[in-house]
Every structure is written in structure tokens, then in C-alpha cells.
Amino acid sequence: MLTEVSSAALTISFVITVALYVVTYLSFIRLLRYPRNWRPPSLALSLTTAGLVTLTVGYVSVSSDGLDPVALAVSAGIIAVLFSIIAAPAVAFRPAPRWVEFLARHGDYAGLWVLAPAIAAYAALNVKLLGLLAAAVAIELVWFLPRRPNDRRRLYPIVGHDLAVLKAQANGDIEGFARQHGIDELVLSDGTVNWRGCAKETLPCPFNLYINRLGLNTAPCCREHMAELCHYVASCLGDMGVVHWLEGGTLLGAVRENGRLLAWEDDIDLSVVLDDARTFDSLVAGLAECCARDGYYVDVFKNKRFIAISYDPPGVWPFSWGRYRMRGEIRLDLAVYRHALSYGKPVLERKILKGAMPLTESGGYGVPREVVLPTSTIAFLGGNIACPNNPKEYLRLVYGDFGEVVYTYVDAAAAKTRCRVADSPRHR
């Protein structure tokens, strides 16, 4: 009878530990949505996650005999290492230290490194520690297995300006450059250079390393998907009767590059303005319905009046949060403006700073209403799309001398190398 009670108690302890780790993991990857979108983490969610980590480690480390220092060290160490690996791709969305980029590069499978301490824990026979490690290994396997290399990806030839930039950054040794930086997408065969492209059913190319750190051009597959995403969202907004326009680097490409993306573009920028007939919540609901039907992911930051729409499919909650572990993301950023008065003049105002956009009287950022409304159209990526009424003045307000090429977010050394390559239309 005593043995049965002990066995039941051990089973309950195991199950509780598994549940605690799963909840802590979900809270942590939910937190990663903020750095992925270049936003400071939510204080409430940060405190919740920290509390769950403390609770999990505390539960694993305490037994009827008191504190188990080995269990404390192992559980705290495992969570610290695992969460560092898990967070690396999101943290590396900004310029990051080399060790973070290393973890991000190996993030698809690095979590399986917990297998070694898991085997050691079985020898220790600490049932709570076993529960934590079993949950961690199971989650890492679920993350890893669908992300094995996919040799069926479509090959895109790398030519023209793309090839010129690649050769410059590689100092002529493309094969060695690809090996050094783990660029698995590059395929060299019979003197030709190809790119193994991403697709809806694969992980996206890791923009932030290839473009921002290495200074490469946007991969041809990603340009194709960004074009599709841009026109899709614009079509949804048009069907909803929402006034919208190209902005930021996307508008800059449309104006300065004759309807093309900037060669190093890493997202699409669209904006909308709300009026009395349309609330932020109704805008989100309309976009969510449209994107869910056609397989796009919508992330909402209500306090900042900002919406991120991604090319990858939504997935099932809460498993869809696993996307915050991806190393790259093909995304459209949708900024929401409102009508306002600033120093007696009508403006369109947003909450998040864009470039050098002027500060408004109420503490937001905005542009004169007449610069944007009524919107006009511009040729962009094979179609016509809405743009500000005076796109050049709009760009001047945001970027100053927008005719000058500035490699925003590109590593300084990579940008210097790019300058050796002629950024002229004949190369694009």
C-alpha cells in the first residue's frame, strides 16, 4: 500500500513538473513576439514569465528533505541555456553579439543539446528533474522534426546585382563564404549560383543575418513573397474600404527604384488611417478574418496601433506561438494613423516613430494631412498600389535627402563593401 502511495505521489510530481515547464515555455515564447517586432517586452508578461521560471525551478528543487542543490543547479542551468537558445533568433532581429548569432544559426536543433543532461538525470532518479527534462526534450523534438532540410525547394538563379553583391561580400569565394556563415540556401553547380528558395510550407530565409549582418541582397524568393503579401493586404484593405498607402522603405523603393523593392529590403511598410466609421478593433477583426481564410499570420500591438502580417500560415493556438522561434520572417508592417490637429494644422498621426517623422503637439509622430490625402497610386511590383498624394514630400519628411543611398541596419563593414558595387538600375 505504501509503495502504491509513493508511486502515485511520484507520478503526480512528474505531471506537475511537465505542466509547469510547458506553461513557462509558452509564456516565454509569447514574450519573444516583442523583440521580433522591435518592441520593448510587455512588463506584465515579463513578470509573469519570470515568476513561472522561479516557480518551476523552485518546485523541482524542493523535496520532503528540503532543498536539493543539484536539482536547483541543473534545473536553473537547463532553463537558462534552453531559453537562451530559443530566444536567440528573436534577439538577433536586431544587430546582436556573435554568440547570439551563433545560437540563432543553430536554433533549429540546438535545443536537443539537453539530451545529455536528460540521460544523466535518469541516473540521478530525481522524478521532478526527469519531468522537466522530458517536457523540454519533447518540445525540442516537436520543434526540430518538421524543420529538417527540404531539398525540394525551388531553385532561383542568382544573377545581375544580386550576384555582384554576393561576390563582393564573399571576396570572390562564394563557396567558402557560404560555408563560413552557414548559408545552406546557396547551391553552386557547374559555374552557376542558385538560391534554394523558401516557400509557404518552409521556414523563411533568415533576413537579419543575410541582409543586415552580411550585407546581401534580399533573396529572390523573399522578394517574390513580399510582393504577393503587399498586394494581398492592399487588396484586403481596399475591399474593406480602408484608406491605405505605401510608406517607409517600401515607398522609397517604389519612387527611387522605379517600382521595385530596395535591394536590401527586409519587410513591407503599409499604413492606414482610421475615421469615425472604422475603429482599430474592427480593422483588426476584418484583417484577421481575411488573413485566416487565406493563410497569413496576424500579430496585433493595440497599444502602439501597429499590426504585423506575416507570410507564414497562422497555425493552431498555442502552437502558433512557436513561430516566434523562427530565424527569419517575411512580414508586412501596418501602421495605423488617426486624424489630429497639431499646432492648429490638420495632420495624420501615429504612435511609433518612423525615420525623422516630425513630432506632433500631442506627443505622436505625423505628417501634414494634405501630403497624404487624397491618396494617389504608384506602379509597384507589377501592379498599381495606393501611395501618398505627394510621395516625394512624404519621403522628404521621413528621410530628408531620400535620393542618397543609405544602408539602414546593414552592418558597417558589410555596407562599406556594398559601396564598391554600383547600385545602379542596370544591376537591379
Secondary structure, DSSP 8 states (H G I E B T S, - for coil): -HHHHHHHHHHHHHHHHHHHHHHHHHHHHHHTHHHHTT----HHHHHHHHHHHHHHHHHHHEETTEE-HHHHHHHHHHHHHHHHHHHHHHHTTS---HHHHHHHHTTTTGGGGGHHHHHHHHHHT-HHHHHHHHHHHHHHHHHHGGGS--TTS-EEE--HHHHHHHHHHTTT-HHHHHHHHT-TTEEEETTEEEEE---TTS----HIIIIIIT-----HHHHHHHHHHHHHHHHHHHHHT--EEE-HHHHHHHHHTTS---TT--SEEEEEEE-TT--HHHHHHHHHHHHHHHT-EEEEEGGGTEEEEESS---STTGGGGGGG-S---EEEEEEEEEEEETTEEEEEESS--TT--B-TTSSEEEEHHHHSS-EEEEETTEEEEE-SSHHHHHHHHHSSTTS---TTS-HHHHHHHTTS---GGG-
